[in-house]
């Protein structure tokens, strides 16, 4: 007894399902007696390409073709009873030659085909050559066949069948009448399997057939093979029992996993991905099925009709769409797409899948909880929202007032607060009037987060910096001040680049996309990364005020304005301190007396700032 895929193969056009357009094209060609020298059938696996080509070949040599052209409804072709049709069913037709291109790829085989095309047909009116998997032919074989394909003998037809039409060279495709076969929809496949099971007296139910169709991916041959495997697994095809024996991740399991992901139920989600059915299937299959079902939910959320689903699955999709939003579905899809490359590279795919599922459920649970209000006045809350808006939109004026962390590096890599302190004092002494605005702590704070949340974000950032392979990238990230804003839309990270590193800002532009993808994996949310160049004065810590400064405080204690008078004596004292400090730094550096001052360009200066050292050789300028 043959398997279902061979014994249930269609023998006429009426038995072909899901390919109405292709069947209509071929039947109209037979009815109008307009034949092309070459036909090219293309489509995915198991959609009926070879079967349709065989039926068309049988109809071309059928003895009732003339009657079909006169009365198409009373005399269908192929009839299945004439000598030619019976020879086709038995596979002994002398005028039909089916060739496997995968085993006949060379030019010699093509030349033998060309020689036999000169012979007249023996039984029918046409000599037909069906070349299966035609994309496997070599380029030389295609070139040898070009002239024959373009102008064959009047009694010869070529039928090319391929699953990869992109590999067929353009010069061949331009000589063919192309017929594209689409994947078979779920509902026609469900009706076909139900009808065949009833004809063969096979017990079945709706749940079983839906599981069989869900893993077929539009291939009827795969669906028949899955159905036959269920039959061999159990004497009675019962949905619950056979589903336990299946090795495939079913549609019901996929939608159940999506529901618990959206609800943020970590125990239920981990139980699903650790089930026997999930562990027997490949992790990549579970991942791909999950992505396909999320795509269906997203399309259904926007009102797109889905042909991949049967009636019961459509109801479940509608229920999920009603209780969720498109933003939640997109968030899960973005997270899966961002981690897809890591899944391919990991040596423990099952553990990686469990980790991603745990992160998705944790993110869903945290996003559903209301954020506690910040304990501040209404005016301070308004200022906080304005600062958050400026941070996300990249407003440089809002960032320029922020003070970077202490301990920034000076020109030769030494810690520079003393020198900056002296320069700040000089600037304060020489400026007649200076107004400084100090915002209150509540106004500067954008969003108050729990301590453990801040620790997790800091730990994620430190992990990201430590993973940087390039020492220059790592130095750039370590010495730039990080400012982070977290809200419902994602995470906005601003790097405040000091003047000593601003020469390398183009590195941030080049690595921005890669860093954002890595940060998205670490934070589990969308990350926007940008940088801001800090002016020289803004990068220095604020200098202490003189005793003669007069301070005027406004009501509320949120703003303090300081006026400093011009004093030449302070300027002279500060100038002396600055010269003493510079002389001390100069004495600390080891420079031979006989060496001449090195002429170092701007790039070399910046490199020495990042990587302190001693210049051992300086070549004179040839000019």
Secondary structure, 3 states (H helix, E strand, C coil): CCCHHHHCCCCCHHHCCCCHHHHHHHHHHHHCCCCCCEEEEECCCCCCHHHHHHHHHHHHCCCCHHHHHHCCCCCCCCCCCCHHHHHHHHCCCCCEEEEECCCCCCHHHHHHHHHHCCCCCCCCCCEEEEEECHHHCCHHHHHHHHHHHHCCCCCEEEEEEECCHHHCCHHHHCCCEEEECCCCCHHHHHHHHHHHHHHCCCCCCHHHHHHHHHCCCCCHHHHHHHHHHHHHHCCCCCHHHHHHHCCCCCHHHHHHHHHHHHHCCHHHHHHHHCCHHHHHCCHHHHHHHHHHHHHHHHHHHCCCCCCCCCHHHHHHHHHHHHCCCHHHHHHHHHHHHHCHHHHHHCCCHHHHHHHHHHHHHHHHHHHHCCCCCCCCCHHHHHHHHHHHHHHHHCCHHHHHCCCCCCCCECCCCCECHHHHHHHHHHHHHHCCCCCCCCCCHHHHCCCCCCHHHHHHHHHHHHHHHHCCCCHHHHHHHHHCEEEEEEECCEEEEEEEECHHHHHHHHHHHHHHHHHHHHHHHHHCCCEEEEEEECCHHHHCCCCCCCCCCEEEECCCCCCEEEECCCCHHHHHHHHHHHHHHHHHHHHHCCCCCCCCCCCCCHHHHHHHHHCCCCCCCCCCCCC
